[in-house]
Amino acid sequence: MVKCPYCGYEGEFRVLKTWRFRFYNVSRLECLRCHGVFNYYQGVSPKGKRSEFVIRVRPRAMRARSV
């Protein structure tokens, strides 16, 4: 189960992009609750070890600031 690293939400996420990196399948996801963006990696190493982890990309959508 994927969990948002920003707000802890466990549920549906919007898939922005998917690709393959070495032996990982990578999905760039956006949290529907806080709009944080993160990469979710999952795969099996050549030695047979399963792994999955999350890397933060961008916290919440940036708001335009008036100067």
C-alpha positions in Angstrom: 0.0 0.0 0.0 1.4 3.4 -1.0 1.4 6.1 1.7 1.9 9.9 1.0 5.2 11.0 2.5 3.8 14.5 3.1 0.4 14.0 4.8 0.3 10.2 5.5 -2.8 9.7 3.2 -3.4 6.0 2.2 -5.8 5.8 -0.7 -6.1 6.8 -4.3 -3.3 8.7 -6.0 -3.2 10.3 -9.5 -0.5 8.7 -11.7 1.4 11.5 -13.5 4.0 9.3 -15.2 5.5 5.8 -15.2 8.8 4.5 -16.4 11.4 1.8 -15.8 14.7 2.5 -14.0 17.2 -0.5 -13.8 15.1 -3.2 -12.1 12.5 -0.9 -10.7 9.1 0.1 -12.0 8.7 3.8 -11.1 5.4 5.8 -10.8 5.2 9.5 -10.2 2.2 10.0 -8.1 0.2 13.0 -6.9 -1.6 12.9 -3.6 -5.3 13.9 -4.0 -5.5 15.3 -0.5 -2.4 17.6 -0.2 -1.3 17.6 -3.9 2.3 16.6 -3.0 4.2 14.8 -5.7 6.5 11.8 -5.1 8.1 8.8 -6.9 7.1 5.3 -5.9 9.7 2.6 -6.7 9.0 -1.1 -6.7 11.0 -4.0 -8.0 12.9 -7.2 -7.5 16.7 -7.1 -7.5 18.8 -9.6 -9.6 19.5 -11.5 -6.3 15.7 -11.9 -5.8 15.2 -9.3 -3.0 11.9 -7.4 -3.2 12.0 -3.7 -2.4 9.7 -0.7 -2.6 10.3 2.9 -1.4 9.2 6.5 -1.9 11.3 9.5 -2.9 9.8 13.0 -2.4 9.8 15.2 -5.4 7.8 18.3 -4.7 5.7 19.2 -1.6 2.2 20.6 -2.4 1.6 22.7 -5.5 3.3 26.1 -5.3 1.0 29.1 -5.2 1.7 32.2 -7.2 2.9 35.1 -5.1 2.2 38.7 -5.9 5.2 41.0 -5.6 
